[in-house]
C-alpha cells in the first residue's frame, strides 16, 4: 500500500481487514511506514450449492460486497484509516487494465481515506 508523502503520526502497526463472501480474515501486522507490504495470501471459499447457471452466480456476486479496511492498532480497538468497497464480482474479476503486470498478482485499487486518517 502506498501513500506518497505521508508519514503516520502514530507508530503502532497496521493490518488489512478483509470481508468477502460473508467471511472475514485479516493480515499479519506490518510496521507503520509507507509503503506497506503484506506478503501473504488470504483464502476465502464459499459453496453455491443451488446455483447451476453461471449467470445466476454472477448476479449473486454482484449483490455481495467485498470490503477492505486498513486498520492501525491504536488502543482501545484500533483505528480505521482507509476503506475500499466494491461488489464481489468486480473485486474478484476486475476488468482488464492497460497496465503491465501479472493478472491477479498485482492490483491497483483506490482506498477512501477515513476522517481518522489525518
BALONU-290642 format. One record per residue (C-alpha): residue number from 1; x, y, z. Coordinates in Angstrom, 2 decimals. Layout:
// residues N
<site i="NUM" X="X" Y="Y" Z="Z"/>
...
END
This chain:
// residues 118
<site i="1" X="0.00" Y="0.00" Z="0.00"/>
<site i="2" X="1.42" Y="3.34" Z="-0.98"/>
<site i="3" X="0.56" Y="6.78" Z="0.29"/>
<site i="4" X="3.15" Y="9.15" Z="-1.24"/>
<site i="5" X="4.37" Y="11.95" Z="1.01"/>
<site i="6" X="2.57" Y="10.68" Z="4.11"/>
<site i="7" X="4.14" Y="9.75" Z="7.40"/>
<site i="8" X="1.98" Y="8.27" Z="10.12"/>
<site i="9" X="1.94" Y="10.23" Z="13.36"/>
<site i="10" X="1.15" Y="7.12" Z="15.41"/>
<site i="11" X="3.74" Y="4.34" Z="15.14"/>
<site i="12" X="1.53" Y="1.37" Z="16.05"/>
<site i="13" X="1.42" Y="-1.42" Z="13.47"/>
<site i="14" X="-1.22" Y="-1.79" Z="10.74"/>
<site i="15" X="-3.13" Y="-4.65" Z="9.13"/>
<site i="16" X="-5.78" Y="-5.22" Z="6.48"/>
<site i="17" X="-9.25" Y="-6.44" Z="7.47"/>
<site i="18" X="-10.92" Y="-8.22" Z="4.54"/>
<site i="19" X="-14.60" Y="-9.19" Z="4.23"/>
<site i="20" X="-15.51" Y="-11.32" Z="1.19"/>
<site i="21" X="-18.33" Y="-13.82" Z="0.58"/>
<site i="22" X="-19.69" Y="-13.35" Z="4.09"/>
<site i="23" X="-16.32" Y="-14.26" Z="5.62"/>
<site i="24" X="-13.72" Y="-12.24" Z="7.48"/>
<site i="25" X="-9.95" Y="-12.57" Z="7.50"/>
<site i="26" X="-7.08" Y="-10.26" Z="8.35"/>
<site i="27" X="-3.41" Y="-9.97" Z="7.52"/>
<site i="28" X="-0.49" Y="-10.06" Z="9.89"/>
<site i="29" X="0.59" Y="-6.68" Z="11.24"/>
<site i="30" X="3.23" Y="-4.61" Z="9.48"/>
<site i="31" X="5.26" Y="-1.60" Z="10.65"/>
<site i="32" X="3.67" Y="1.85" Z="10.25"/>
<site i="33" X="5.94" Y="3.01" Z="7.42"/>
<site i="34" X="4.79" Y="3.52" Z="3.82"/>
<site i="35" X="4.90" Y="1.67" Z="1.54"/>
<site i="36" X="3.22" Y="-1.17" Z="3.44"/>
<site i="37" X="3.97" Y="-4.70" Z="2.23"/>
<site i="38" X="1.60" Y="-7.57" Z="3.03"/>
<site i="39" X="3.36" Y="-10.74" Z="1.89"/>
<site i="40" X="0.67" Y="-13.34" Z="2.48"/>
<site i="41" X="-2.37" Y="-14.98" Z="0.96"/>
<site i="42" X="-5.84" Y="-14.82" Z="2.44"/>
<site i="43" X="-8.11" Y="-17.68" Z="1.38"/>
<site i="44" X="-11.89" Y="-17.39" Z="1.15"/>
<site i="45" X="-14.21" Y="-20.12" Z="-0.05"/>
<site i="46" X="-17.92" Y="-20.49" Z="-0.50"/>
<site i="47" X="-20.10" Y="-23.18" Z="-2.00"/>
<site i="48" X="-23.14" Y="-22.14" Z="-4.01"/>
<site i="49" X="-24.98" Y="-25.45" Z="-3.85"/>
<site i="50" X="-28.20" Y="-24.44" Z="-5.60"/>
<site i="51" X="-26.63" Y="-22.49" Z="-8.47"/>
<site i="52" X="-26.35" Y="-24.25" Z="-11.83"/>
<site i="53" X="-26.35" Y="-21.28" Z="-14.22"/>
<site i="54" X="-23.14" Y="-19.18" Z="-14.27"/>
<site i="55" X="-25.30" Y="-16.09" Z="-14.88"/>
<site i="56" X="-27.04" Y="-16.69" Z="-11.55"/>
<site i="57" X="-23.66" Y="-16.89" Z="-9.83"/>
<site i="58" X="-22.63" Y="-13.59" Z="-11.40"/>
<site i="59" X="-25.80" Y="-11.97" Z="-10.04"/>
<site i="60" X="-25.13" Y="-13.33" Z="-6.54"/>
<site i="61" X="-21.57" Y="-11.98" Z="-6.62"/>
<site i="62" X="-22.83" Y="-8.58" Z="-7.79"/>
<site i="63" X="-25.14" Y="-8.36" Z="-4.75"/>
<site i="64" X="-22.34" Y="-9.27" Z="-2.32"/>
<site i="65" X="-19.90" Y="-6.57" Z="-1.18"/>
<site i="66" X="-16.16" Y="-7.00" Z="-0.70"/>
<site i="67" X="-14.72" Y="-4.66" Z="1.95"/>
<site i="68" X="-11.08" Y="-3.93" Z="2.77"/>
<site i="69" X="-10.09" Y="-1.82" Z="5.76"/>
<site i="70" X="-6.64" Y="-0.51" Z="6.63"/>
<site i="71" X="-6.51" Y="-0.52" Z="10.42"/>
<site i="72" X="-3.88" Y="0.83" Z="12.80"/>
<site i="73" X="-3.59" Y="-0.78" Z="16.22"/>
<site i="74" X="-4.37" Y="2.31" Z="18.27"/>
<site i="75" X="-5.99" Y="1.34" Z="21.61"/>
<site i="76" X="-8.59" Y="0.51" Z="22.66"/>
<site i="77" X="-9.96" Y="-1.11" Z="19.45"/>
<site i="78" X="-7.87" Y="0.13" Z="16.53"/>
<site i="79" X="-8.46" Y="2.96" Z="14.09"/>
<site i="80" X="-9.71" Y="2.53" Z="10.51"/>
<site i="81" X="-7.50" Y="4.71" Z="8.29"/>
<site i="82" X="-8.94" Y="3.81" Z="4.88"/>
<site i="83" X="-11.60" Y="1.60" Z="3.32"/>
<site i="84" X="-12.42" Y="0.09" Z="-0.04"/>
<site i="85" X="-15.82" Y="-1.33" Z="-1.04"/>
<site i="86" X="-16.86" Y="-2.94" Z="-4.30"/>
<site i="87" X="-19.26" Y="-5.64" Z="-5.39"/>
<site i="88" X="-17.59" Y="-9.02" Z="-5.06"/>
<site i="89" X="-17.87" Y="-9.85" Z="-8.78"/>
<site i="90" X="-15.85" Y="-6.78" Z="-9.82"/>
<site i="91" X="-13.41" Y="-7.27" Z="-6.95"/>
<site i="92" X="-12.68" Y="-10.91" Z="-7.80"/>
<site i="93" X="-12.80" Y="-10.48" Z="-11.58"/>
<site i="94" X="-11.67" Y="-6.94" Z="-12.42"/>
<site i="95" X="-11.88" Y="-5.59" Z="-15.94"/>
<site i="96" X="-8.59" Y="-5.80" Z="-17.84"/>
<site i="97" X="-6.48" Y="-2.69" Z="-17.36"/>
<site i="98" X="-3.92" Y="-1.15" Z="-19.67"/>
<site i="99" X="-1.13" Y="-1.71" Z="-17.16"/>
<site i="100" X="1.69" Y="-4.16" Z="-17.24"/>
<site i="101" X="1.66" Y="-6.78" Z="-14.55"/>
<site i="102" X="0.64" Y="-10.33" Z="-14.00"/>
<site i="103" X="-3.12" Y="-10.58" Z="-13.77"/>
<site i="104" X="-4.31" Y="-11.41" Z="-10.28"/>
<site i="105" X="-0.96" Y="-10.83" Z="-8.60"/>
<site i="106" X="-0.89" Y="-7.06" Z="-8.82"/>
<site i="107" X="-3.95" Y="-4.93" Z="-8.27"/>
<site i="108" X="-4.41" Y="-1.22" Z="-8.10"/>
<site i="109" X="-7.34" Y="-0.02" Z="-6.03"/>
<site i="110" X="-8.01" Y="3.37" Z="-4.52"/>
<site i="111" X="-8.99" Y="3.27" Z="-0.87"/>
<site i="112" X="-11.13" Y="6.03" Z="0.62"/>
<site i="113" X="-9.46" Y="7.89" Z="3.45"/>
<site i="114" X="-11.42" Y="7.88" Z="6.70"/>
<site i="115" X="-11.82" Y="11.03" Z="8.82"/>
<site i="116" X="-9.44" Y="9.35" Z="11.32"/>
<site i="117" X="-6.57" Y="9.46" Z="8.79"/>
<site i="118" X="-5.25" Y="13.00" Z="9.10"/>
END
